[in-house]
Amino acid sequence: MDTESADTGARRRPDGDRRRDRTLQRTINFTDAAVAIALTALVLPLVDFADASSARQSVADLVVQHLGDILSFAVSFLAIALFWRTHRQLHERLADYDEPLLLLNTVWLLAVVFLPFPTARLFVETRLRADSAVFYLGNMFAISLVALAQAWWVRRRPELRVSRDPRASPALLPPAALSAALAVAALIAVASPGGGLLLLALVPVVHFAVARVGRPARR
């Protein structure tokens, strides 16, 4: 009887591993699809500008009239793409998951798919308001903060990673620097909405510079 129980357990463990692998892959696929939808939703306010009322305008006039909106779309698109890149690099290190990590991933997705709303709020304004800029940058900050929490959780749980080597754990400096830069941008936007959004354009540069500095040297 004991031998039969051991054999049954040996058969169940690989099945359980396969189920967990499928769940992890489904989570990654679901996350990628949700991010793609969020990226698509960013362009919808721009589509509204190209309605029948703009049919008599030249493309150049339409672009000039809505240049700020187009730039906001481009910055938001690049920011989400940057967040997704960081998220992908983190999940490339995963061999398993746990419920806290899935919860953090769900909160991260919530913040990402919500971003088109404050972005659209910026689009409809004829004069940039401080509360709208802070709302927009605060959403960005929330995304980066949850991304930092995910990296921290995976770092302290080596059993979730492909390699338990501490050198293979996710770096915390790039997401921490990104969160700090976005927090500063939001604070600046309280006094100067345009200044806060201008600083946002420099965030990808800061992120890549910090990531390069924190990258281990090749031997």
C-alpha positions as CSV (number, residue, x, y, z in Angstrom):
1,M,0.0,0.0,0.0
2,D,2.8,2.4,0.9
3,T,4.6,1.6,-2.4
4,E,1.4,2.3,-4.4
5,S,0.9,5.6,-2.6
6,A,4.5,6.6,-3.4
7,D,4.0,5.7,-7.0
8,T,0.8,7.7,-7.1
9,G,2.5,10.7,-5.6
10,A,5.4,10.5,-8.1
11,R,2.9,10.5,-10.9
12,R,1.0,13.5,-9.5
13,R,4.0,15.7,-8.9
14,P,4.9,16.0,-12.6
15,D,1.3,16.6,-13.4
16,G,1.2,19.4,-10.8
17,D,4.3,20.9,-12.3
18,R,2.8,20.9,-15.7
19,R,-0.3,22.6,-14.4
20,R,1.7,25.3,-12.7
21,D,3.7,25.8,-15.9
22,R,0.5,26.2,-17.9
23,T,-0.8,28.7,-15.3
24,L,2.4,30.7,-15.4
25,Q,2.3,30.8,-19.2
26,R,-1.4,31.7,-19.2
27,T,-0.7,34.6,-16.8
28,I,2.1,35.9,-19.1
29,N,-0.1,35.6,-22.2
30,F,-3.0,37.3,-20.4
31,T,-0.7,40.1,-19.3
32,D,0.7,40.6,-22.8
33,A,-2.8,40.8,-24.3
34,A,-4.0,43.3,-21.7
35,V,-1.0,45.5,-22.3
36,A,-1.6,45.3,-26.0
37,I,-5.2,46.4,-25.5
38,A,-4.1,49.3,-23.3
39,L,-1.7,50.5,-26.0
40,T,-4.4,50.3,-28.6
41,A,-6.8,52.3,-26.4
42,L,-4.3,55.2,-26.2
43,V,-4.9,56.0,-29.8
44,L,-8.7,56.2,-29.6
45,P,-8.8,59.9,-28.6
46,L,-6.7,60.7,-31.6
47,V,-9.1,58.9,-33.9
48,D,-11.9,61.1,-32.6
49,F,-10.0,64.2,-33.8
50,A,-10.0,62.9,-37.4
51,D,-13.8,63.1,-37.7
52,A,-16.0,64.7,-40.3
53,S,-15.4,68.2,-38.8
54,S,-11.7,67.9,-39.7
55,A,-12.3,66.8,-43.3
56,R,-11.6,70.2,-44.8
57,Q,-8.3,70.6,-42.8
58,S,-5.0,69.6,-44.3
59,V,-3.1,66.8,-42.5
60,A,-0.4,69.4,-41.5
61,D,-3.0,71.7,-39.9
62,L,-4.6,68.8,-38.1
63,V,-1.2,67.7,-36.7
64,V,-0.3,71.2,-35.7
65,Q,-3.6,71.7,-34.0
66,H,-3.3,68.5,-32.0
67,L,0.5,68.3,-31.7
68,G,0.3,68.2,-27.9
69,D,-2.2,65.4,-28.0
70,I,0.0,63.4,-30.4
71,L,3.1,63.9,-28.2
72,S,1.1,62.8,-25.1
73,F,0.1,59.6,-27.0
74,A,3.6,59.0,-28.1
75,V,5.0,59.4,-24.5
76,S,2.3,57.2,-23.0
77,F,2.9,54.5,-25.7
78,L,6.6,54.5,-25.0
79,A,6.1,54.5,-21.3
80,I,3.8,51.5,-21.4
81,A,6.2,49.8,-23.8
82,L,9.0,50.5,-21.3
83,F,6.9,49.1,-18.4
84,W,6.2,46.0,-20.5
85,R,9.9,45.5,-21.3
86,T,10.7,45.6,-17.6
87,H,7.9,43.2,-16.8
88,R,9.0,40.8,-19.6
89,Q,12.6,40.8,-18.3
90,L,11.3,40.0,-14.8
91,H,9.1,37.1,-16.0
92,E,12.0,35.6,-18.1
93,R,13.6,34.8,-14.7
94,L,10.5,32.9,-13.4
95,A,10.2,29.1,-13.1
96,D,7.2,29.2,-10.8
97,Y,4.8,31.6,-9.2
98,D,2.9,32.2,-5.9
99,E,-0.3,33.9,-5.0
100,P,1.3,37.2,-3.8
101,L,3.1,37.5,-7.2
102,L,-0.1,36.9,-9.1
103,L,-1.8,39.6,-6.9
104,L,0.9,42.1,-7.6
105,N,0.7,41.3,-11.3
106,T,-3.1,41.9,-11.3
107,V,-2.6,45.3,-9.5
108,W,0.1,46.2,-12.1
109,L,-2.3,45.3,-14.9
110,L,-5.1,47.4,-13.3
111,A,-2.8,50.4,-13.3
112,V,-1.6,49.8,-16.9
113,V,-5.1,49.4,-18.4
114,F,-6.3,52.4,-16.5
115,L,-3.7,54.7,-18.0
116,P,-5.7,55.5,-21.2
117,F,-8.2,57.3,-19.0
118,P,-5.9,60.0,-17.5
119,T,-4.2,60.2,-21.0
120,A,-7.6,61.0,-22.6
121,R,-8.2,63.5,-19.9
122,L,-5.1,65.4,-21.0
123,F,-6.3,65.2,-24.6
124,V,-9.6,67.0,-24.1
125,E,-8.2,70.0,-22.2
126,T,-7.6,73.2,-24.0
127,R,-5.4,74.4,-21.2
128,L,-3.2,72.0,-19.2
129,R,-4.4,71.7,-15.6
130,A,-2.2,70.7,-12.7
131,D,-4.6,68.2,-11.3
132,S,-4.8,66.4,-14.7
133,A,-1.0,66.3,-15.0
134,V,-0.6,65.0,-11.5
135,F,-3.4,62.4,-12.1
136,Y,-1.6,61.2,-15.2
137,L,1.9,61.1,-13.7
138,G,0.5,59.6,-10.5
139,N,-0.9,56.7,-12.6
140,M,2.5,56.3,-14.2
141,F,4.1,56.3,-10.7
142,A,1.7,53.6,-9.5
143,I,2.6,51.3,-12.4
144,S,6.3,51.7,-11.7
145,L,5.9,51.2,-7.9
146,V,4.0,47.9,-8.4
147,A,6.7,46.8,-10.9
148,L,9.3,47.5,-8.2
149,A,7.3,45.5,-5.7
150,Q,7.2,42.6,-8.2
151,A,10.9,42.7,-8.7
152,W,11.5,42.9,-4.9
153,W,9.2,39.9,-4.3
154,V,10.9,37.7,-6.9
155,R,14.3,38.8,-5.5
156,R,13.5,37.6,-2.0
157,R,11.8,34.4,-3.2
158,P,14.6,32.4,-5.0
159,E,12.4,29.3,-5.3
160,L,10.4,31.2,-7.9
161,R,13.4,31.9,-10.1
162,V,15.0,29.7,-12.8
163,S,18.3,30.2,-11.0
164,R,18.7,30.5,-7.2
165,D,22.0,32.3,-7.8
166,P,21.8,35.8,-6.1
167,R,23.5,37.2,-9.2
168,A,20.6,36.1,-11.3
169,S,18.0,37.8,-9.2
170,P,16.2,40.9,-10.7
171,A,17.9,44.2,-10.2
172,L,16.0,46.7,-8.0
173,L,17.9,49.8,-9.1
174,P,16.3,50.4,-12.5
175,P,12.6,50.1,-11.3
176,A,13.5,52.1,-8.2
177,A,15.1,54.9,-10.2
178,L,12.1,54.9,-12.6
179,S,9.7,55.2,-9.6
180,A,11.7,58.0,-8.1
181,A,11.8,59.9,-11.4
182,L,8.1,59.6,-11.9
183,A,7.5,60.7,-8.3
184,V,9.6,63.8,-8.9
185,A,7.8,64.5,-12.1
186,A,4.4,64.3,-10.3
187,L,5.6,66.7,-7.6
188,I,6.9,69.2,-10.2
189,A,3.6,69.0,-12.0
190,V,1.8,70.4,-8.9
191,A,3.5,73.8,-9.5
192,S,4.2,73.4,-13.2
193,P,2.1,70.9,-15.2
194,G,4.2,71.4,-18.3
195,G,7.4,71.0,-16.4
196,G,6.3,67.7,-14.9
197,L,5.3,66.3,-18.3
198,L,8.5,67.5,-19.8
199,L,10.5,65.6,-17.2
200,L,8.5,62.5,-18.2
201,A,10.1,62.6,-21.6
202,L,13.5,62.1,-19.9
203,V,12.3,59.1,-17.8
204,P,13.2,56.5,-20.5
205,V,16.7,58.0,-20.7
206,V,17.1,57.8,-16.9
207,H,15.8,54.2,-16.9
208,F,18.2,52.9,-19.6
209,A,21.2,54.8,-18.1
210,V,20.6,53.3,-14.7
211,A,20.0,49.8,-16.2
212,R,23.3,50.1,-18.0
213,V,25.2,51.2,-14.9
214,G,23.6,48.3,-12.9
215,R,24.4,45.7,-15.5
216,P,27.1,43.3,-14.4
217,A,30.3,43.6,-16.4
218,R,31.0,40.8,-18.9
219,R,34.2,38.8,-18.4
